[in-house]
Amino acid sequence: MRALWLATVFGWAVQAQPSLEIPRYPETTPIRIGDELIIGGERFLISYFTTKDPVSNVAEYFFDKWKQMGLPTMLDGHPEREMIVSAFYTRQGLQASVVLRRRSGKTIGFATIRDFWFQAQADGGADLFFPEEDDVWLHDVESSDAAARIRHRTALIESPISTAADVVKAWLANRGYALAGEVALGQGGGGQLRLEHTRSERRLVTHLAEIEGGVTAVVQTCLGCVDAPDASQREQTRGRVR
């Protein structure tokens, strides 16, 4: 996103910093996305809202609110199309952000809380396919609720879908997974494939889609690859979020 203008204000309050809440915009109903997400080993709480107000109005509301609270606040983006507003709660080790985008006459806002003090353990990721070469892009996301954590991995690799599927199957077979299902998706197969593998209580689903130029997208979801989250760690974050 091109930053056409950037404003940063550092307001260090003398009094104790105010309690943090998940960002809310007036006269909207925030909708939580899952319970929590772990991205790059960091914990996020995420919700979204919609409003007819322009992007610039919504951005100004959060910027002014956080600035008046004496928080280090940053504003970035294009006032008519897309903007990001962030505030840093330094004593709580948390960051509040709102990502705003205009679409179909409405402003969509994604509100997040990011916990800088939490670092997730990198357990369970070894089961997911990790391209050793020819990878274009790789990204991990972990979602969590009170019962389980679900790990997601997305990769782009420079291989046709048939080759990519064979590589994924071999990768999982070497880790003790059995192929439980294989389905071609889309019209007449359409360059998409869904694989399902199981091992004991673990279930791993892989979606492959061939993109133009011989690049294949590999999206994996593993249920049971990691243990349920530590309740005490979850409460530590929530204890700093009102």
C-alpha positions, 0 to 999 in steps of 0.5 A, a space after each residue: 500500500 502506497 503511503 501518500 501521507 504519514 503522521 506520527 504523534 508521540 504523547 507520553 502520558 504522565 498518569 498510568 496508561 488507560 485500560 485497553 479495549 478492542 477498537 470499536 467504532 460508534 454505532 457499529 457492531 463488531 464481529 469477532 473472528 475466531 477466539 484468537 489467532 497466532 501469526 508469526 508466533 504472536 497472539 492477535 485478537 481480531 474483529 471487524 465492523 462495517 460503516 457507511 462513513 468514509 475511510 478518512 472519518 473512521 481513521 480520524 476518529 481512532 487517531 484523535 481518540 488514541 492521541 487524546 489518551 496520550 498514546 503513541 499513535 500512527 496513521 498511514 495510507 490513502 484517505 479515500 481508499 485504505 488506511 491503517 491507524 495504530 496505537 501502542 500501549 507500552 506498559 501493557 505490551 500491546 498494540 491496537 490497530 484498525 485497518 480500513 478499506 472502502 468497498 461497495 460504498 461501505 468502509 470495512 474495518 478490521 480491528 486487532 490487538 497484538 500481544 508483544 509479550 507472547 511468543 508461541 512455541 513452534 510445535 506441530 509445524 513439522 507436520 505441515 508441508 515445507 517446500 525445500 526449494 522452488 518456494 515463492 512465498 510461505 506463511 503460517 497462521 494459527 487459530 485457537 479456541 478453548 478446545 484446540 489450536 488449528 495450524 494453517 500454512 500457505 505456500 506458493 511453489 514453482 511447480 505444476 499441480 501434479 508435481 506439487 501433489 506428489 511432493 506433498 503426498 511423499 512429505 506426509 507419507 514420510 511422517 506417518 500420514 495415510 492418504 484418506 481422500 483425494 478429490 479434483 475440484 472445479 469444473 472438470 478438475 479445473 487445476 484444483 485438488 483436495 487431499 486429506 491425510 490422517 495419523 492417529 487423532 490428527 487430520 490434515 487437509 491440503 488444497 492445491 490450486 495451479 496458478 498461471 505460469 506453473 505456480 501452485 498454491 498449497 494451503 494446508 490446515 491441520 487439526 490436532 497438530 498442536 496441543 490446546 492453548 495454555 489457559 494461563 497464557 490466554 488469561 494473561 493477554 485478556 487481563 491486559 485487554 478490557 
